Amino acid sequence: MTPTLPVTTAQAPAACLTESSLLAALGIHAAAVHHNPGVPELYQHALRLGEGVITQGGPLAVVTDKTGRSPKDRFIVEDDLTRHAVWWGGFNTPTTPEVFTHLLARMGEYASNRELFVQDLHAGADPRYRLRVRFVQEMAYHSLFVRNLFVRPSPGEQADFEPDWTVLNLPGFKARGETDGVRSETAILVDFTRKLILVAGTQYAGENKKAVFSVLNFLLPSSGVMPMHCSANVGQQGDVALFFGLSGTGKTTLSADPARQLIGDDEHGWTDDGVFNFEGGCYAKVINLSAEAEPEIFKTTQRFGTVLENVVVRPDSTLDLADAALTENTRSAYPIEQIANHLPGGVASVPRHVLFLTADASGVLPPLSRLSAEQMMYHFISGFTAKIPGTEDGVREPQPTFSACFGAPFMPRHPGEYARLLAEKVKSSGAKVWLVNTGWSGGPYGVGERISIGHTRALITAALSGSLDEGDFEREPFFGLAIPATVASVPNEVLNPRRTWADTAAYDAAARRLAGQFRQNFERFEVGVDLAVTASLPKHD
């Protein structure tokens, strides 16, 4: 049954606070400040302000002006702290302190005399490395989103909370493009010296988490912590597994294993003695989500407290999770406590397995292969998968996609720096590294078939159980990958993709073509990467 909440008039409720001291450093004199409101209160504000509707079971459903991130509108202030530490180019675009100051002043003027929502939260489950982050936001639903996605302090911690960083997010403020020193109406600016993030001109809530993730990715390597865009789970023996992968590769699905506890679904840090979740919640893609394939995630779409972004809501308040009319990137944001099989506390031991997930639409890569240390660094820096028709507007045929470190838009440092740190962690822990293709076999997209999720789960189970440790492997000739000769519950012919193609000459041609695309992509990374890594490049002739 859908809960009903009282909805007040369009005026701000009398319970709101006027705590100008919270915002004085930003130059904001707000008419009303809601400081650390709880879930029911945020529902009331979101409904009052017309931000969303309640759907069957209780989630708050919202429709946003942007349905995804705006990586080309993200800027980092170039100063003495960042000038030689950030890998400029690509997604790391420099801006000046003057541009930041100018935009902050304009945003402060816009926010003054408005109603604002403030949440004080932690980024990072490990107290040794977490950041205390104050989110100052224009939208009540954004305040609920970050409350779901980040770690909530205890009452004692909240009482004397002093932020390390502040995020000012004002979707209603539109930047003036080049006049303001940015690219468009949308702008995400990060100033590491002031420890301040500005987000303007976008309602997409994911900008909140990815901006903080980028900050952690810059700061943590200096403390010897490897920041990672990956999901993580842990088995009954305390064996931790990491799942790296871009959208559509199965990162969330495959880490949600009923036999293993979920540590987190997206962002983690690897310390000398363990791994910890950056977040206190999950942000799962829910297009075509089913109760049969992903029961735990499906349940979150029926619960009070969940935020649903751009999910189609029928007139009777039920959801149509198969409808992509608004976007393919439909999302559910919920506290990790909604997943029954989660690991309380979000901190676990040192990883024993690292899995790189890719959805290869060319049908070339094997469904499972073991990587050497050099191959691990190469494939980590490459971050390969494929976009397929239906995932983005304008994609009519499969397109190879490379995103360094499986998260290029959020990685301020050179990919080689992250790869070396990952290699050190893997070496010291003795973790085994695997490449898992969840894409196609027997031919490319449109000819072959998507690899069975049942086979993928069986392969991952075999890898994590250690049953492949003493088994035989054969060497694939184009990428030099080690393919297991036999795996229980998986037909032998499935293991080597060349055997699944009716025309082996066509497979060889496709393999050479993909190898060439890998080599071409890697050219921009060769300066700053160990020679042993470049020596492991695939063969394409």
C-alpha positions as CSV (number, residue, x, y, z in Angstrom):
1,M,0.0,0.0,0.0
2,T,1.3,3.5,-0.9
3,P,1.8,5.6,2.2
4,T,0.2,9.0,2.3
5,L,1.9,12.1,3.8
6,P,0.4,15.4,4.7
7,V,1.2,18.1,2.2
8,T,1.4,21.6,3.4
9,T,0.7,24.8,1.4
10,A,3.3,26.3,-1.0
11,Q,4.8,28.3,1.9
12,A,7.9,26.9,3.7
13,P,6.8,25.0,6.9
14,A,7.2,26.8,10.2
15,A,9.5,24.1,11.4
16,C,12.4,25.2,9.2
17,L,15.4,26.9,10.7
18,T,17.3,30.1,10.0
19,E,20.8,29.0,10.5
20,S,22.8,31.6,8.6
21,S,26.0,30.4,10.3
22,L,25.9,27.2,8.3
23,L,26.1,29.1,5.0
24,A,28.0,32.3,6.0
25,A,31.3,31.0,4.4
26,L,29.4,30.7,1.1
27,G,28.1,34.2,1.2
28,I,24.5,32.9,1.4
29,H,21.8,34.4,3.5
30,A,19.0,31.9,3.0
31,A,15.4,32.5,3.9
32,A,15.1,29.0,5.4
33,V,17.6,26.3,6.1
34,H,16.4,22.7,6.8
35,H,19.4,21.1,8.6
36,N,19.7,17.3,8.5
37,P,16.0,16.6,7.9
38,G,14.9,13.0,8.0
39,V,13.2,10.9,5.3
40,P,9.5,11.7,6.1
41,E,10.2,15.4,6.4
42,L,12.1,15.4,3.0
43,Y,9.1,13.6,1.4
44,Q,6.8,16.3,2.6
45,H,9.1,19.1,1.3
46,A,9.6,17.3,-2.1
47,L,5.8,16.9,-2.5
48,R,5.1,20.5,-1.4
49,L,7.6,21.8,-3.9
50,G,6.3,19.6,-6.7
51,E,9.5,17.7,-7.2
52,G,8.0,14.2,-7.4
53,V,5.2,11.8,-6.6
54,I,4.8,8.8,-4.3
55,T,4.6,5.5,-6.2
56,Q,3.1,2.1,-5.1
57,G,5.0,0.8,-2.1
58,G,6.3,4.2,-1.1
59,P,9.3,5.3,-3.3
60,L,9.6,9.0,-4.3
61,A,9.7,9.2,-8.1
62,V,11.2,12.3,-9.8
63,V,11.7,13.4,-13.4
64,T,14.9,15.4,-14.1
65,D,15.8,17.9,-16.7
66,K,19.0,16.0,-17.4
67,T,19.0,12.2,-17.4
68,G,22.7,11.6,-17.0
69,R,26.0,13.2,-16.0
70,S,27.6,16.1,-17.8
71,P,31.3,15.2,-17.9
72,K,32.2,17.9,-20.5
73,D,30.9,20.6,-18.1
74,R,33.2,19.5,-15.2
75,F,36.2,21.7,-14.3
76,I,39.0,21.6,-11.8
77,V,40.6,24.7,-10.5
78,E,44.3,24.8,-11.5
79,D,46.5,26.1,-8.8
80,D,49.6,25.2,-6.9
81,L,47.9,22.1,-5.4
82,T,46.6,20.7,-8.7
83,R,48.9,22.1,-11.4
84,H,51.4,19.2,-11.5
85,A,49.2,16.5,-9.9
86,V,46.2,16.4,-12.2
87,W,46.4,14.7,-15.6
88,W,45.0,17.6,-17.7
89,G,43.1,16.8,-20.8
90,G,40.2,14.5,-21.6
91,F,37.7,14.9,-18.7
92,N,40.1,17.0,-16.6
93,T,39.5,20.5,-17.8
94,P,41.3,23.3,-15.9
95,T,39.7,26.6,-14.8
96,T,41.0,29.5,-12.8
97,P,40.5,30.5,-9.2
98,E,39.0,33.8,-10.6
99,V,36.3,31.9,-12.6
100,F,35.4,29.8,-9.5
101,T,35.2,32.9,-7.3
102,H,33.0,34.7,-9.8
103,L,30.6,31.7,-10.2
104,L,30.4,31.2,-6.4
105,A,29.4,34.8,-5.9
106,R,26.7,34.5,-8.5
107,M,25.4,31.3,-7.1
108,G,25.5,32.8,-3.6
109,E,23.4,35.7,-4.7
110,Y,20.9,33.3,-6.4
111,A,20.6,31.2,-3.2
112,S,20.1,34.1,-0.8
113,N,16.5,34.5,0.4
114,R,15.7,31.0,-0.9
115,E,14.8,27.8,1.0
116,L,17.8,25.4,1.2
117,F,18.4,21.9,2.5
118,V,21.6,20.9,4.3
119,Q,22.8,17.4,5.0
120,D,26.0,16.6,7.0
121,L,27.3,13.2,5.8
122,H,30.5,11.1,5.6
123,A,32.1,9.9,2.4
124,G,33.9,6.7,3.3
125,A,33.0,3.9,5.8
126,D,36.6,3.7,7.2
127,P,37.0,6.5,9.8
128,R,40.7,6.8,9.0
129,Y,40.0,8.0,5.5
130,R,36.5,9.4,5.3
131,L,35.6,12.9,4.4
132,R,33.0,14.9,6.3
133,V,30.9,16.5,3.6
134,R,28.2,19.2,3.9
135,F,25.7,19.2,1.1
136,V,23.9,22.5,0.6
137,Q,21.0,22.0,-1.9
138,E,18.1,23.7,-3.5
139,M,16.0,20.5,-4.0
140,A,14.6,18.4,-1.2
141,Y,14.9,15.3,-3.4
142,H,18.6,15.9,-3.7
143,S,18.9,16.1,0.1
144,L,17.1,12.7,0.3
145,F,19.3,11.3,-2.4
146,V,22.6,12.1,-0.6
147,R,21.2,11.0,2.7
148,N,20.6,7.6,1.0
149,L,23.9,7.4,-0.9
150,F,26.4,8.6,1.7
151,V,27.3,7.4,5.2
152,R,25.1,8.9,7.9
153,P,26.9,10.1,11.0
154,S,25.9,8.9,14.5
155,P,24.0,11.5,16.6
156,G,27.2,12.3,18.5
157,E,29.2,12.8,15.3
158,Q,26.4,15.0,13.9
159,A,26.3,17.2,17.0
160,D,29.8,18.6,16.5
161,F,30.1,18.1,12.7
162,E,32.7,20.3,11.0
163,P,32.8,19.7,7.3
164,D,36.1,18.9,5.5
165,W,34.3,19.7,2.1
166,T,31.2,21.4,1.0
167,V,29.0,20.8,-2.0
168,L,26.7,23.6,-3.2
169,N,24.2,22.3,-5.7
170,L,21.7,24.7,-7.3
171,P,19.9,23.2,-10.3
172,G,17.8,26.3,-10.8
173,F,20.9,28.4,-11.3
174,K,21.9,28.5,-15.0
175,A,25.5,29.5,-15.8
176,R,26.0,31.9,-18.7
177,G,28.4,29.7,-20.7
178,E,31.5,31.6,-21.8
179,T,30.4,34.7,-20.0
180,D,30.9,32.8,-16.7
181,G,34.0,31.0,-18.0
182,V,32.3,27.7,-18.5
183,R,30.8,25.8,-21.4
184,S,27.0,25.9,-21.0
185,E,24.2,26.4,-18.5
186,T,25.5,23.4,-16.6
187,A,28.7,23.6,-14.6
188,I,30.5,21.4,-12.1
189,L,33.6,23.1,-10.6
190,V,35.9,21.5,-8.0
191,D,38.4,23.6,-6.0
192,F,40.8,21.4,-4.0
193,T,42.3,24.4,-2.2
194,R,39.0,25.8,-0.9
195,K,37.6,22.2,-0.5
196,L,34.4,23.3,-2.3
197,I,32.3,21.8,-5.1
198,L,29.8,23.9,-7.2
199,V,27.1,22.2,-9.2
200,A,24.8,24.3,-11.3
201,G,22.2,23.8,-13.9
202,T,21.4,20.1,-13.6
203,Q,18.8,18.2,-11.6
204,Y,20.6,14.8,-12.2
205,A,21.4,13.8,-8.6
206,G,24.3,11.5,-9.6
207,E,26.5,14.6,-10.0
208,N,26.5,14.8,-6.2
209,K,28.1,11.4,-5.7
210,K,30.5,11.5,-8.7
211,A,31.9,14.9,-7.7
212,V,32.7,13.6,-4.2
213,F,34.1,10.4,-5.7
214,S,36.4,12.5,-7.9
215,V,37.7,14.3,-4.8
216,L,38.5,11.0,-3.1
217,N,40.2,9.7,-6.2
218,F,42.5,12.7,-6.1
219,L,43.2,12.7,-2.3
220,L,43.5,9.0,-1.3
221,P,46.5,7.9,-3.4
222,S,48.7,10.3,-1.4
223,S,47.7,8.2,1.7
224,G,48.5,4.9,-0.1
225,V,44.8,4.1,-0.6
226,M,43.6,2.8,-4.0
227,P,40.3,4.5,-4.9
228,M,38.2,2.2,-7.2
229,H,35.1,2.4,-9.4
230,C,33.9,-1.1,-8.5
231,S,31.4,-3.1,-6.6
232,A,32.6,-5.5,-3.9
233,N,31.3,-8.5,-2.0
234,V,32.7,-11.0,0.6
235,G,32.3,-14.7,1.0
236,Q,31.7,-16.7,4.2
237,Q,35.4,-17.2,4.6
238,G,36.1,-13.5,4.5
239,D,37.3,-13.6,0.9
240,V,36.7,-10.3,-0.7
241,A,36.1,-9.9,-4.5
242,L,36.1,-6.7,-6.5
243,F,34.1,-6.2,-9.7
244,F,35.2,-3.4,-12.0
245,G,33.1,-2.5,-15.0
246,L,31.4,0.2,-17.0
247,S,27.6,0.5,-17.4
248,G,26.0,-2.6,-18.9
249,T,28.7,-5.0,-18.0
250,G,26.9,-6.5,-15.0
251,K,28.8,-4.9,-12.1
252,T,25.8,-4.5,-9.9
253,T,24.1,-7.7,-10.9
254,L,27.1,-10.0,-10.5
255,S,28.1,-8.6,-7.2
256,A,24.6,-9.2,-5.8
257,D,25.3,-12.9,-5.0
258,P,23.0,-14.6,-2.4
259,A,26.0,-16.6,-1.2
260,R,28.1,-13.6,-0.5
261,Q,27.5,-10.3,1.4
262,L,27.4,-7.1,-0.5
263,I,30.0,-4.5,0.7
264,G,28.9,-1.9,-1.9
265,D,27.8,-1.5,-5.5
266,D,30.0,1.3,-6.9
267,E,32.9,2.9,-5.2
268,H,35.5,1.6,-2.8
269,G,39.0,2.2,-1.3
270,W,41.7,-0.4,-0.9
271,T,44.0,0.2,2.1
272,D,47.0,-1.8,3.4
273,D,44.7,-3.9,5.6
274,G,41.3,-4.1,3.8
275,V,38.7,-2.5,1.6
276,F,35.9,0.0,2.5
277,N,32.8,1.3,0.8
278,F,32.8,5.0,0.0
279,E,29.0,5.1,0.3
280,G,26.2,4.2,2.5
281,G,23.8,3.3,-0.3
282,C,23.4,2.1,-3.8
283,Y,22.5,3.8,-7.1
284,A,21.3,1.0,-9.3
285,K,20.2,1.2,-13.0
286,V,16.7,-0.3,-13.1
287,I,15.7,-0.4,-16.8
288,N,14.1,-3.8,-17.5
289,L,14.8,-4.8,-13.9
290,S,12.9,-8.0,-13.0
291,A,12.0,-9.6,-9.7
292,E,13.3,-13.0,-11.0
293,A,16.8,-11.9,-12.1
294,E,17.6,-9.3,-9.4
295,P,15.1,-9.8,-6.6
296,E,16.9,-7.7,-3.9
297,I,17.3,-4.6,-6.2
298,F,13.8,-5.0,-7.5
299,K,12.4,-4.8,-3.9
300,T,14.0,-1.4,-3.4
301,T,11.7,0.0,-6.1
302,Q,8.7,-0.8,-3.8
303,R,10.0,0.7,-0.6
304,F,9.5,4.0,1.3
305,G,12.7,6.0,1.3
306,T,13.9,5.0,-2.2
307,V,14.4,7.7,-4.8
308,L,13.5,6.7,-8.4
309,E,14.9,8.9,-11.1
310,N,13.2,9.0,-14.5
311,V,11.3,5.8,-14.1
312,V,7.9,5.8,-15.9
313,V,5.0,5.9,-13.5
314,R,1.6,4.7,-14.7
315,P,-1.6,6.5,-13.7
316,D,-2.3,4.0,-11.0
317,S,1.1,4.8,-9.3
318,T,2.7,1.5,-10.4
319,L,6.0,1.5,-12.2
320,D,6.8,0.4,-15.8
321,L,10.5,-0.5,-15.4
322,A,10.6,-1.6,-19.1
323,D,9.6,1.8,-20.4
324,A,12.6,3.8,-21.6
325,A,10.5,6.8,-22.8
326,L,12.4,9.2,-20.5
327,T,15.8,7.5,-20.6
328,E,17.6,4.2,-20.6
329,N,19.4,5.5,-17.6
330,T,16.6,4.9,-15.1
331,R,17.8,4.7,-11.5
332,S,17.0,3.6,-7.9
333,A,18.8,5.3,-5.1
334,Y,18.4,3.6,-1.7
335,P,20.3,3.0,1.6
336,I,22.3,-0.2,1.5
337,E,20.3,-1.5,4.5
338,Q,17.5,-2.2,2.0
339,I,19.7,-5.0,0.7
340,A,19.2,-7.8,3.2
341,N,22.5,-9.5,2.4
342,H,24.7,-6.5,2.9
343,L,27.8,-6.3,5.1
344,P,27.1,-3.9,8.0
345,G,29.7,-1.3,8.5
346,G,31.0,-1.4,4.9
347,V,34.6,-2.5,5.9
348,A,36.1,-5.8,5.0
349,S,39.5,-7.6,4.7
350,V,42.0,-7.4,1.9
351,P,40.6,-8.5,-1.6
352,R,41.5,-12.0,-2.8
353,H,40.0,-11.6,-6.3
354,V,39.8,-8.8,-8.8
355,L,37.4,-9.1,-11.8
356,F,37.4,-6.8,-14.8
357,L,34.0,-7.0,-16.5
358,T,33.5,-6.2,-20.2
359,A,30.6,-6.5,-22.6
360,D,32.5,-7.2,-25.8
361,A,30.0,-6.8,-28.7
362,S,32.6,-8.1,-31.2
363,G,32.4,-11.6,-29.7
364,V,36.2,-11.9,-29.5
365,L,37.1,-12.0,-25.8
366,P,36.7,-15.2,-23.8
367,P,34.1,-15.4,-21.1
368,L,36.8,-15.9,-18.5
369,S,40.5,-15.5,-18.6
370,R,43.3,-15.1,-16.0
371,L,45.5,-12.0,-16.3
372,S,49.2,-11.6,-15.5
373,A,50.4,-8.5,-13.5
374,E,51.3,-6.6,-16.7
375,Q,48.0,-7.6,-18.4
376,M,46.1,-6.4,-15.4
377,M,47.6,-3.0,-15.6
378,Y,47.0,-2.9,-19.4
379,H,43.4,-3.8,-19.2
380,F,42.8,-1.6,-16.2
381,I,44.1,1.4,-18.0
382,S,42.2,0.5,-21.1
383,G,38.8,0.0,-19.4
384,F,37.2,-1.6,-22.4
385,T,33.5,-2.4,-23.1
386,A,31.1,-1.7,-26.0
387,K,28.1,0.5,-26.4
388,I,25.2,-1.3,-28.0
389,P,22.1,0.1,-29.8
390,G,19.6,1.4,-27.3
391,T,22.0,2.4,-24.6
392,E,22.5,6.0,-25.9
393,D,20.8,8.2,-28.4
394,G,22.4,7.9,-31.8
395,V,24.0,4.5,-31.2
396,R,22.9,2.4,-34.2
397,E,25.6,-0.2,-34.2
398,P,28.0,-1.5,-31.5
399,Q,30.8,0.9,-30.7
400,P,34.0,0.0,-28.7
401,T,34.4,2.2,-25.7
402,F,37.5,2.7,-23.6
403,S,37.3,4.4,-20.2
404,A,40.6,4.5,-18.3
405,C,40.5,2.8,-14.9
406,F,36.9,1.9,-15.6
407,G,35.9,5.4,-14.6
408,A,37.8,8.0,-16.6
409,P,35.5,11.0,-15.9
410,F,36.2,10.7,-12.2
411,M,40.0,10.1,-12.2
412,P,41.9,13.3,-11.8
413,R,45.4,11.7,-11.8
414,H,47.2,9.9,-14.6
415,P,45.8,6.4,-15.2
416,G,49.3,5.0,-14.8
417,E,49.5,6.2,-11.3
418,Y,46.3,4.4,-10.3
419,A,47.5,1.3,-12.2
420,R,50.7,1.2,-10.3
421,L,48.9,1.5,-7.0
422,L,46.5,-1.2,-7.9
423,A,49.4,-3.5,-9.0
424,E,51.1,-2.9,-5.6
425,K,47.9,-3.8,-3.7
426,V,47.4,-7.0,-5.8
427,K,51.0,-8.0,-5.4
428,S,51.0,-7.5,-1.6
429,S,47.7,-9.3,-1.2
430,G,48.3,-12.1,-3.6
431,A,44.9,-11.5,-5.2
432,K,44.1,-13.2,-8.5
433,V,42.9,-11.1,-11.4
434,W,40.3,-12.2,-14.0
435,L,38.9,-10.7,-17.2
436,V,35.2,-11.6,-17.6
437,N,33.4,-11.0,-20.9
438,T,29.6,-10.7,-20.3
439,G,29.1,-9.7,-23.9
440,W,28.7,-11.9,-27.1
441,S,30.1,-15.2,-28.3
442,G,29.7,-17.1,-31.6
443,G,29.9,-13.9,-33.6
444,P,29.4,-10.2,-33.1
445,Y,26.3,-8.4,-31.9
446,G,23.5,-9.3,-34.3
447,V,25.1,-12.6,-35.3
448,G,26.2,-14.3,-32.1
449,E,24.4,-14.6,-28.8
450,R,24.8,-12.9,-25.4
451,I,26.8,-15.1,-23.1
452,S,24.5,-16.8,-20.7
453,I,24.4,-15.2,-17.3
454,G,24.2,-18.7,-15.9
455,H,27.5,-19.5,-17.5
456,T,29.0,-16.2,-16.3
457,R,27.9,-16.9,-12.7
458,A,29.3,-20.4,-12.9
459,L,32.7,-19.1,-14.2
460,I,32.9,-16.5,-11.5
461,T,32.0,-19.0,-8.8
462,A,34.7,-21.3,-10.0
463,A,37.3,-18.5,-10.0
464,L,36.3,-17.3,-6.5
465,S,36.2,-20.8,-5.1
466,G,39.8,-21.5,-6.0
467,S,38.8,-24.6,-8.1
468,L,40.7,-23.2,-11.1
469,D,44.0,-22.6,-9.2
470,E,45.5,-26.0,-10.1
471,G,43.6,-26.4,-13.4
472,D,45.0,-26.3,-17.0
473,F,45.0,-23.1,-19.1
474,E,45.5,-22.5,-22.8
475,R,46.9,-19.3,-24.3
476,E,44.7,-17.2,-26.6
477,P,47.0,-15.9,-29.5
478,F,45.8,-12.3,-30.0
479,F,45.7,-10.9,-26.5
480,G,47.8,-13.5,-24.8
481,L,45.0,-14.4,-22.4
482,A,45.1,-17.6,-20.3
483,I,41.8,-19.4,-20.8
484,P,40.8,-22.3,-18.4
485,A,40.6,-25.6,-20.2
486,T,37.6,-26.9,-18.2
487,V,35.1,-25.3,-15.8
488,A,32.3,-27.3,-14.0
489,S,28.8,-26.6,-15.4
490,V,30.2,-24.8,-18.5
491,P,30.5,-26.6,-21.8
492,N,34.2,-26.6,-23.0
493,E,33.4,-25.1,-26.3
494,V,32.0,-22.0,-24.6
495,L,35.4,-21.3,-22.9
496,N,37.3,-20.5,-26.1
497,P,35.4,-18.0,-28.2
498,R,37.1,-19.0,-31.5
499,R,35.4,-22.4,-31.2
500,T,32.0,-20.8,-31.0
501,W,32.3,-19.1,-34.4
502,A,31.1,-21.0,-37.5
503,D,33.8,-19.1,-39.5
504,T,37.1,-19.2,-37.7
505,A,38.7,-16.9,-40.3
506,A,36.1,-14.3,-39.5
507,Y,36.9,-14.7,-35.8
508,D,40.6,-14.1,-36.5
509,A,39.8,-11.0,-38.5
510,A,37.6,-9.6,-35.8
511,A,40.2,-10.4,-33.1
512,R,42.9,-8.5,-35.1
513,R,40.5,-5.6,-35.6
514,L,39.8,-5.4,-31.8
515,A,43.5,-5.7,-31.0
516,G,44.2,-2.8,-33.2
517,Q,41.6,-0.7,-31.5
518,F,43.1,-1.5,-28.1
519,R,46.6,-0.5,-29.4
520,Q,45.3,2.7,-30.9
521,N,43.5,3.7,-27.7
522,F,46.6,3.0,-25.6
523,E,48.9,5.3,-27.5
524,R,47.8,8.3,-25.4
525,F,48.8,6.5,-22.1
526,E,52.3,5.2,-23.1
527,V,54.1,8.2,-21.6
528,G,53.7,7.7,-17.8
529,V,53.1,3.9,-18.0
530,D,55.7,1.2,-17.1
531,L,57.4,-0.4,-20.1
532,A,56.4,-3.9,-19.0
533,V,52.8,-2.9,-19.5
534,T,53.3,-1.6,-23.0
535,A,55.2,-4.8,-23.9
536,S,52.0,-6.7,-23.2
537,L,50.0,-5.0,-25.9
538,P,47.8,-7.4,-28.0
539,K,48.9,-8.5,-31.5
540,H,46.9,-7.1,-34.5
541,D,48.9,-8.2,-37.5
